[in-house]
Amino acid sequence: MIGVIGGTGTTGRGVVAALQAKGADFRCLVRDTAKAAETLGSDVELVQADVADPATIEAGLAGCDKLFLLTGHSPVMGEQQISAIEAAKRAGVTHVVKLSGGDAIVQEVTEAKIGRAHWEIEQALQASGLEWTILRPGFFMQNFLNMAGMVKGQGKVMMPVPADVAIGMIDVRDTGDVAAEILTSEGHNGKSYFLAGIEATPSDFTAALSSELGKEIPFIQVPLEGAVGAMKERGMPDWLIDHQATLMTILAEGNMGGTNGYVEQFSGHAPRTLEGFVKDNAGAFRD
Ligand SMILES: NC(=O)c1ccc[n+]([C@@H]2O[C@H](COP(=O)([O-])OP(=O)(O)OC[C@H]3O[C@@H](n4cnc5c(N)ncnc54)[C@H](OP(=O)(O)O)[C@@H]3O)[C@@H](O)[C@H]2O)c1
């Protein structure tokens, strides 16, 4: 039995869909079972649990031998995931598959707070005595959905990065396919996989979007200070603004490029493309 933490989120929904497609035996540990049933459907086994309360994680993982672990951005992500790993061990889990950050941000010394927290969790997992696999995805294509309002309202995409900077990207549905394969097969203990199905630029995204919408959507590089100001206006907490600003700097400097064959190797299909992502999500970008 596989326990899944984070199954209702952007990536987690891909993991759940892929586990269902494989007919795998799994259970999602969720904070709110009613809300999760609306998101995931009534045929997914759900149990109430919260990483803020390790006893609920231990109870929820009873009978599980594997755990997929992901929680969203939070200033307490590090301590919560580490205590979830300890709870998993007490529950009898033998192998944890952790969804981490991309290679460029998971560092011992970094201004990217979430990157530092992922590094600490990875260290704790590797020292836990449990079997482990670490998935380090590149830039989620689904991040572009955050720009849907800008596309609809202003007809353009603005980011504080060069239009032609190469970025290793992945569609979260591919992450789900890879994670499901790793959770249901052997040979992944002690492995860390950087997952980027394709390498593309911000202007590749706007080109794909322009073609799909049938009108020109320009990409405009804006100063980082402007992007930080916009995040402040939206009421984003300071720690998250700091993290995002660091991330954008790493991205702008061209340090988040690269791709490899893991998506195809583990999913058994070609990586999803930007064009496919845009087509499948076109409704979000249309007026
Ligand atoms: N965006 C990128 O380009 C990128 C690239 C590489 C790595 N990452 C990493 O990906 C992760 C975010 O993935 P995502 O976007 O798929 O996340 P997400 O959509 O924010 O989903 C977070 C999930 O965690 C669950 N969760 C949050 N707090 C919890 C708690 N206290 N107890 C139990 N479950 C909890 C949420 O459940 P509820 O339904 O209860 O909210 C939800 O299912 C981050 O660690 C980030 O560093 C992101």
The ligand as an SDF file (V2000), in Angstrom:
LIG
                    3D

 48 52  0  0  0  0  0  0  0  0999 V2000
    6.6050   25.3550   -9.1850 N   0  0  0  0  0  0  0  0  0  0  0  0
    7.7430   24.8350   -9.6590 C   0  0  0  0  0  0  0  0  0  0  0  0
    8.2010   25.1830  -10.7630 O   0  0  0  0  0  0  0  0  0  0  0  0
    8.4830   23.8230   -8.8360 C   0  0  0  0  0  0  0  0  0  0  0  0
    9.6070   23.1970   -9.3980 C   0  0  0  0  0  0  0  0  0  0  0  0
   10.2720   22.2140   -8.6500 C   0  0  0  0  0  0  0  0  0  0  0  0
    9.8060   21.8590   -7.4000 C   0  0  0  0  0  0  0  0  0  0  0  0
    8.7080   22.4700   -6.8740 N   0  0  0  0  0  0  0  0  0  0  0  0
    8.2490   22.0560   -5.5300 C   0  0  0  0  0  0  0  0  0  0  0  0
    6.9410   21.5130   -5.6560 O   0  0  0  0  0  0  0  0  0  0  0  0
    6.2830   21.6650   -4.4060 C   0  0  0  0  0  0  0  0  0  0  0  0
    4.9100   22.2240   -4.6570 C   0  0  0  0  0  0  0  0  0  0  0  0
    4.1850   21.3110   -5.4480 O   0  0  0  0  0  0  0  0  0  0  0  0
    2.7200   21.6440   -5.9340 P   0  0  0  0  0  0  0  0  0  0  0  0
    2.7480   22.9420   -6.6800 O   0  0  0  0  0  0  0  0  0  0  0  0
    2.1850   20.4430   -6.5880 O   0  0  0  0  0  0  0  0  0  0  0  0
    2.0240   21.9260   -4.5350 O   0  0  0  0  0  0  0  0  0  0  0  0
    0.5680   22.4720   -4.2330 P   0  0  0  0  0  0  0  0  0  0  0  0
   -0.2670   22.5050   -5.4700 O   0  0  0  0  0  0  0  0  0  0  0  0
    0.7040   23.7140   -3.4290 O   0  0  0  0  0  0  0  0  0  0  0  0
   -0.0360   21.3230   -3.3090 O   0  0  0  0  0  0  0  0  0  0  0  0
    0.4000   21.1620   -1.9920 C   0  0  0  0  0  0  0  0  0  0  0  0
   -0.2180   19.8680   -1.4550 C   0  0  0  0  0  0  0  0  0  0  0  0
    0.2720   19.6690   -0.1290 O   0  0  0  0  0  0  0  0  0  0  0  0
   -0.8360   19.4830    0.7240 C   0  0  0  0  0  0  0  0  0  0  0  0
   -0.5280   20.0120    2.0510 N   0  0  0  0  0  0  0  0  0  0  0  0
   -0.1350   21.2890    2.3250 C   0  0  0  0  0  0  0  0  0  0  0  0
    0.0190   21.4240    3.6620 N   0  0  0  0  0  0  0  0  0  0  0  0
   -0.2850   20.2270    4.2080 C   0  0  0  0  0  0  0  0  0  0  0  0
   -0.3450   19.7610    5.5380 C   0  0  0  0  0  0  0  0  0  0  0  0
   -0.0730   20.5720    6.5820 N   0  0  0  0  0  0  0  0  0  0  0  0
   -0.6830   18.4550    5.7580 N   0  0  0  0  0  0  0  0  0  0  0  0
   -0.9870   17.6490    4.7050 C   0  0  0  0  0  0  0  0  0  0  0  0
   -0.9750   18.0390    3.4180 N   0  0  0  0  0  0  0  0  0  0  0  0
   -0.6310   19.3250    3.1830 C   0  0  0  0  0  0  0  0  0  0  0  0
   -1.9690   20.2620    0.0750 C   0  0  0  0  0  0  0  0  0  0  0  0
   -3.1940   19.7760    0.5570 O   0  0  0  0  0  0  0  0  0  0  0  0
   -4.5420   20.6690    0.7360 P   0  0  0  0  0  0  0  0  0  0  0  0
   -5.4580   20.1850   -0.3360 O   0  0  0  0  0  0  0  0  0  0  0  0
   -5.0000   20.3250    2.0860 O   0  0  0  0  0  0  0  0  0  0  0  0
   -4.1260   22.1090    0.5910 O   0  0  0  0  0  0  0  0  0  0  0  0
   -1.7370   19.9150   -1.3820 C   0  0  0  0  0  0  0  0  0  0  0  0
   -2.2320   18.6440   -1.6820 O   0  0  0  0  0  0  0  0  0  0  0  0
    7.1320   22.5900   -3.5420 C   0  0  0  0  0  0  0  0  0  0  0  0
    7.8310   21.8110   -2.6030 O   0  0  0  0  0  0  0  0  0  0  0  0
    8.0960   23.2050   -4.5580 C   0  0  0  0  0  0  0  0  0  0  0  0
    9.3310   23.5570   -3.9670 O   0  0  0  0  0  0  0  0  0  0  0  0
    8.0320   23.4220   -7.5720 C   0  0  0  0  0  0  0  0  0  0  0  0
  1  2  1  0
  2  3  2  0
  2  4  1  0
  4  5  1  0
  4 48  2  0
  5  6  2  0
  6  7  1  0
  7  8  2  0
  8  9  1  0
  8 48  1  0
  9 10  1  0
  9 46  1  0
 10 11  1  0
 11 12  1  0
 11 44  1  0
 12 13  1  0
 13 14  1  0
 14 15  2  0
 14 16  1  0
 14 17  1  0
 17 18  1  0
 18 19  2  0
 18 20  1  0
 18 21  1  0
 21 22  1  0
 22 23  1  0
 23 24  1  0
 23 42  1  0
 24 25  1  0
 25 26  1  0
 25 36  1  0
 26 27  1  0
 26 35  1  0
 27 28  2  0
 28 29  1  0
 29 30  1  0
 29 35  2  0
 30 31  1  0
 30 32  2  0
 32 33  1  0
 33 34  2  0
 34 35  1  0
 36 37  1  0
 36 42  1  0
 37 38  1  0
 38 39  2  0
 38 40  1  0
 38 41  1  0
 42 43  1  0
 44 45  1  0
 44 46  1  0
 46 47  1  0
M  CHG  2   8   1  16  -1
M  END
$$$$
